[in-house]
Amino acid sequence: MTATTPSTPRQYRTWQLGRWFVLLGGVINPIVFVAAYTIAGALRPGYSPVHQAISDLGVGRYGRVLDTIAVGHALLLILFAVGFAILMRPVIGPAWRRSPPPPSLRPPPQWPSTRRPPSSRC
């Protein structure tokens, strides 16, 4: 069984960084994202969350603000993925990381070309 707690100071710093990434990107980020679009929907006259998508809020008075929030949301989700990978490294183990990719992610086989080389006859 693999230890899931860090044993060296460097591992501890990396582990703490991973925990912050997971906290910011996976817990706080979705709450702020939903709150921002809820407030923007309440401020926009005539907006109905039942009949319109939240992407409709990206146009108009607060469009740039909401587009910026969406980009920030995406970046924080990437931080979440990095933090999750850092925290799961001891659990997953090195054998999992060295295993071949599943067939759906492997490159396609190199098929022989159907074109024939030019003939040497003149």
LINTABEL-V71869 format. One record per residue. N is the residue number from 1. RES is the residue in one small letter. PHI is phi in degrees with one decimal (none if undefined). NEAR is the number of other ideal C-beta (glycine too) atoms within 12 Angstrom. Layout:
# LINTABEL-V71869
{{N | RES | PHI | NEAR} {N | RES | PHI | NEAR}}
This chain:
# LINTABEL-V71869
{{1 | m | none | 6} {2 | t | -92.5 | 14} {3 | a | -71.8 | 13} {4 | t | -102.8 | 16} {5 | t | -107.4 | 14} {6 | p | -70.5 | 20} {7 | s | -113.3 | 13} {8 | t | -114.1 | 11} {9 | p | -59.3 | 10} {10 | r | -66.1 | 11} {11 | q | -62.7 | 19} {12 | y | -66.0 | 15} {13 | r | -62.9 | 14} {14 | t | -64.3 | 22} {15 | w | -63.7 | 26} {16 | q | -63.3 | 19} {17 | l | -61.6 | 22} {18 | g | -61.3 | 30} {19 | r | -64.2 | 24} {20 | w | -65.8 | 22} {21 | f | -61.3 | 28} {22 | v | -66.9 | 26} {23 | l | -63.8 | 21} {24 | l | -68.8 | 25} {25 | g | -80.1 | 32} {26 | g | -105.6 | 25} {27 | v | -114.4 | 20} {28 | i | -75.5 | 21} {29 | n | -56.7 | 28} {30 | p | -63.2 | 18} {31 | i | -65.2 | 17} {32 | v | -66.1 | 19} {33 | f | -61.5 | 27} {34 | v | -65.6 | 17} {35 | a | -62.9 | 16} {36 | a | -62.4 | 26} {37 | y | -73.3 | 30} {38 | t | -67.2 | 19} {39 | i | -65.4 | 19} {40 | a | -63.5 | 32} {41 | g | -67.3 | 27} {42 | a | -71.6 | 16} {43 | l | -80.2 | 17} {44 | r | -89.2 | 24} {45 | p | -68.4 | 11} {46 | g | 83.4 | 13} {47 | y | -81.6 | 26} {48 | s | -123.0 | 14} {49 | p | -66.0 | 18} {50 | v | -77.3 | 8} {51 | h | -104.1 | 10} {52 | q | -125.9 | 18} {53 | a | -80.5 | 14} {54 | i | -68.9 | 27} {55 | s | -67.8 | 17} {56 | d | -65.7 | 20} {57 | l | -75.0 | 30} {58 | g | -76.7 | 25} {59 | v | -116.4 | 18} {60 | g | 114.5 | 20} {61 | r | -60.8 | 14} {62 | y | -105.6 | 24} {63 | g | -59.7 | 18} {64 | r | -65.2 | 15} {65 | v | -63.0 | 21} {66 | l | -70.6 | 29} {67 | d | -64.7 | 21} {68 | t | -64.8 | 17} {69 | i | -63.8 | 27} {70 | a | -65.0 | 25} {71 | v | -66.4 | 16} {72 | g | -60.7 | 21} {73 | h | -60.1 | 28} {74 | a | -63.4 | 17} {75 | l | -65.7 | 19} {76 | l | -69.3 | 28} {77 | l | -67.8 | 24} {78 | i | -65.9 | 19} {79 | l | -60.4 | 27} {80 | f | -60.6 | 27} {81 | a | -63.0 | 20} {82 | v | -65.3 | 24} {83 | g | -62.6 | 28} {84 | f | -63.2 | 22} {85 | a | -63.7 | 22} {86 | i | -64.0 | 27} {87 | l | -72.1 | 28} {88 | m | -88.3 | 19} {89 | r | -54.2 | 22} {90 | p | -69.4 | 22} {91 | v | -77.2 | 19} {92 | i | -69.8 | 17} {93 | g | 86.2 | 15} {94 | p | -70.5 | 11} {95 | a | -64.4 | 9} {96 | w | -67.1 | 15} {97 | r | -69.9 | 14} {98 | r | -95.2 | 9} {99 | s | -71.8 | 11} {100 | p | -68.5 | 11} {101 | p | -69.3 | 11} {102 | p | -64.2 | 7} {103 | p | -56.5 | 9} {104 | s | -70.2 | 7} {105 | l | -103.5 | 9} {106 | r | -77.8 | 9} {107 | p | -67.5 | 9} {108 | p | -66.9 | 8} {109 | p | -67.7 | 7} {110 | q | -85.9 | 6} {111 | w | -81.9 | 7} {112 | p | -65.3 | 7} {113 | s | -69.3 | 7} {114 | t | -85.2 | 6} {115 | r | -79.9 | 7} {116 | r | -94.6 | 8} {117 | p | -64.0 | 7} {118 | p | -60.8 | 7} {119 | s | -73.5 | 6} {120 | s | -90.1 | 6} {121 | r | -75.3 | 4} {122 | c | -105.3 | 4}}
